[in-house]
Amino acid sequence: MSQLRKSFFHSKVLPFTEWLFILPSLLLLALLALPILALLWRAGAAGMLLFLTQPGAVAALRLSLLTSSLSVLIAILTGTPLAFVLARRKFTGKTILELVIDLPIVLPPSVAGIALLIAFGRQGVFGSTLSSLGITLPFTTTAVILAQTFVSAPLFVRAARIGFAEIDHQIVEAAYVEGSNEWQLFRFLMFPLAGRAILSGAILAWTRAIGEFGATILFAGNLEGVTQTMPLAIYLGLERSLSIALALSTVLVFVSFLLLLVTRRLENHKDGSSS
Amino acid sequence: MKHFISILLLLILVLSACNGANTNSEPRTLTVYAAASLTEAFTEIGDAFEASHPDVTVAFNFGGSQNLRTQIEQGAPVDVFASANAKEMDALVAQNMVPSGERKVFLTNQLIVILPEENPAGVASLEDLGKPGLKLVLAAEEVPAGRYAREILEKLNAMFGAEYRDKVLANVVSNEDNIRQAVTKVQLGEADASIVYVSDAVAVPELQKIQIPAEMNVVAEYPIARLGGSSNPDLANAFIEYVLSPDGQATLKKWGFTPVVP
C-alpha cells in the first residue's frame, strides 16, 4: 500500500491510467468546493462582522444549535433501540418497516413539511387529539425539533442499524450462550462495537438537522427567536439583500465545518484508543 | 449494416426537412418571471398567449419578487419580469438590466383580511385582530405584501387607539417568506387570520374575508418590463402588449386585480 502511494506522488510523469482516476475526481471536487470557496470569497471577513450586526442573526444561530442538538438527542435515544431491534430480530413486515423508516431520507423536505402539517397541525388528522391534551404544535419551537427529527433521525437509524448488523454473528452467539441477556449484549458488546457507526450516524443526523429548511418553514413557520433557524434566516435575508444572505451563509458554513472537524477528531481519537 | 446507416441518415435528413417546411419559424420559449401573487392570472394569460402564438411556449417562474430579482441579477435568462412592487423593478432599471422607459405599471392590487372557513377564533372585525391568543400569520417584512400589511396596521392604529398595532403584531406566529404560504396556512386552518392581497383571496373562494376601508388600505402597483438581455425582444414586447390589452386586463380583473387600462 505504501509503495503504491509513493509511486503515485513521486513519479514525475503520471501514467495515463492514473489520469483516469484523477480527472473525474478533480471535476467533482471542483463542483463541491468551488461554490463554498466563492461564497467565502464574496462574503469575506466583512461578512462575519455584518453577521453580528444583523438583527436576529445571533438568535437564529442559537436556535439552530439548540434545536438540532435536541433533534439528534431524540434520534439517539429512540433510534438506537430501534436500530438494535431491526438488526437483531426477524419478523414479518420488517422490510416494509425499514422502507418506511428510510422514506424521509429521499422525500423532498416540502413533502415532509406538508405531511407533518396534515398529521400534527391544528386541523390535522391527529390535531384534535393533540389539542384535547392541550398541545398545539405548528408555529412552535417543538415543531422545529419535530421537523428536524423527521428528516434527520432516519439517517441515524440507518447508520446504527448497519453498524449493529456488521458485528460478527459468532461473537454475539458466544455471548448469548454464556448467558448474556439482551441488555448486557447491547451494553457490553454490541453498543461498543457499533460505536463508530453510531457516532458517525449521529454526526450525519446533526448536520442534516442544522441544514433543515423546507419542512421547518412549512410546519413551524418563521418567527425570530421561536422558529427562525439559520437556513430560514438566510432565505429571508436573501429578500433583504444578497450581502446579508452571504454573511449568514458564511457563518453557517463555518459552524458546520467546525462541527464536522470536532466530531472527526472524536472519531479518530476513539479509533486510536480502541486499537 | 452500411445500408442501415444510410437509410437512417436519409430518414433524419427527410425528417429535418419536413420540420423546416411545416413550421415557418422555430419553436421558441418566452421566459417570464412573475410575482407569486400572479400565479393564476398569468398562467391563464400564458395559455391565451400560446393559443395566439402557436410556435411559442411561455415558461413561468413564480416566486417572491425579491428572489426573482436576485436570480435575474445573477444572470438568469429572462425575457419578461413582472414584479409585485416598484422597488425590485427599479433596482434592475438602476443596473441597466431593464432599459429605462420599458417599465410599465400593469395593475394595482389592494389588501384584505382572510379567515379560515370555520373562523375558529371568531374574528368579526378588523379590531378583533388584536384579540389576545389569536394566531396571525403575515408575509415577512422583507416581502412587499408584508410591508403593506404593516403600513395598514399603522393606519388602523390611528383609528383603534395607540396599542392596536402592537397588540396585532404580538399575535404574529409566523412571518412567511411568500404571501401564498400565509394564504395556505389560513386555508388549512392552522392560522386564524392573515392580511393578503385581494387577488390571493379571490384565488381561494372558500375563505372568509373582511374588507379594509379604502382610506386605510394600500394600493400596490405592479410594474412589468422586458429585460435588456432578452433573446426574444419581439415576443417579450408582444407578451407585455397582451397583458395591457383589454383581454389581458380582463383576465387580471377576474383574478381580483384592479386593471390600469379600463
Contacts between the chains, C-beta under 8 A, distances in Angstrom:
chain1	res1	chain2	res2	distance
A	117	B	188	6.6
A	117	B	190	6.7
A	121	B	188	6.3
A	121	B	189	7.7
A	121	B	190	5.0
A	122	B	189	6.2
A	122	B	190	5.3
A	123	B	116	7.9
A	123	B	188	5.9
A	123	B	189	3.6
A	123	B	190	6.5
A	138	B	173	7.9
A	138	B	185	7.9
A	138	B	190	4.8
A	139	B	135	6.8
A	139	B	173	3.9
A	139	B	174	5.3
A	139	B	190	7.6
A	139	B	191	7.8
A	217	B	176	8.0
A	217	B	177	6.6
A	217	B	181	7.5
A	218	B	181	7.7
A	220	B	174	7.9
A	221	B	137	6.8
A	221	B	173	6.2
A	221	B	174	2.8
A	221	B	175	7.7
A	221	B	176	6.9
A	221	B	185	7.3
A	222	B	140	6.7
A	222	B	174	5.4
A	222	B	175	5.1
A	222	B	176	6.4
A	222	B	177	6.4
A	223	B	172	6.9
A	223	B	173	6.2
A	223	B	174	5.4
A	223	B	175	6.2
A	224	B	175	7.7
A	227	B	174	6.9
A	228	B	175	8.0
A	232	B	177	7.7
A	235	B	177	5.9
A	236	B	140	5.6
A	236	B	142	5.7
A	236	B	175	7.6
A	236	B	177	5.8
A	238	B	66	7.1
A	238	B	67	6.5
A	238	B	70	6.1
A	239	B	64	6.0
A	239	B	66	4.0
A	239	B	67	6.5
A	239	B	140	7.0
A	239	B	142	3.8
A	239	B	143	6.3
A	239	B	177	6.9
A	240	B	66	7.7
A	240	B	142	5.0
A	242	B	70	6.1
A	242	B	73	7.7
